[in-house]
Amino acid sequence: MSRLQSRFAELKEQNRAALVTFVTGGDPDYASSLAILKGLPAAGADVIELGMPFTDPMADGPAIQLANIRALGNGQNLLKTLQMVREFRQDDRQTPLVLMGYYNPIFAYGVERFVADAQAAGVDGLIIVDLPPEHNDELCEPAQAAGIDFIRLTTPTTDDARLPVVLNGSSGFVYYVSVAGVTGAGAASMEQVEEAVARLRRHTDLPLCIGFGIRTPAHAAEVARRAEGVVVGSALVDQIATAATPQQAIDGVLGLCRQLAEGVRAARR
């Protein structure tokens, strides 16, 4: 059983949702980013998404675009992001860690080399925003053959005819993008979330994690009552953007993570 499967099974027994946190690797700098990464599990993160910085993050809003710029400006690259995972795994062998990003840096790195290095580093899953299921042979199949889950994004515009195609080969969990648009966009209503969850459950037994526009503990709790996971990214990244010092960035991200975790863990009590 993979780390992702084990984590969601544990949480199902506890009758609570997962808090899935996103931060960009190397933001605001390597040392601070690693401190944030290592601190997230103790602050309440159940699953971690680590962004692979890219020059053209087309699915991301201003907050994460700027995080990519900050990270790349400080010399972060895919090699260093994988090194961060290795260093994280020295302290934490339990928390699932998913790399999220775009196909171009992986293609440039070399798919075979990337899959081998990601597996060796301790990566549990991949979310590749711009690689559709029609190209499963490019990365999805090699990753899964190496024991790395391949997680698909679904959106409000993914209709019932398209869903089986999108979900083909999916593993780990399904990431439902609750609003049409980029990261950090406005939030969906709970009625819309409930309708989406009901529709997705007709197509898959995988855990459903919902993200985009979730910024507060109260909002996270509302989503946690309806799905297996709550994804928060831009709100955490904003803590880095507004910090005056690297230490403030670390404290801000981990402090907000604790608040979000309290909301998620209290949601079904």
Buried (B, 14 or more C-beta within 10 A) or exposed (E): EBBBBEBBEEBEEEEBBBBBBBBBBBBBBBEBBBBBBBBBBEBBBBBBBBBBBBEEBEBBBBBBBBBBBBBBEBEBBBEBBBBBBEBBBEEBEEBBBBBBBBBBBBEEBEBEEBBEBBBEBBBBBBBBBBBEBEEBEBBBEBBBEBEBBBBBBBBBEBEEEEBEEBBEBBBBBBBBBBBEBBBBBEBBEEEEBBEBBEBBEEBBEBBBBBBBBBBBBEBBBBBBBBBBBBBBBBBBBBBBBEBEEBEBBBBBBBEBBBBBBBBBBEBEE
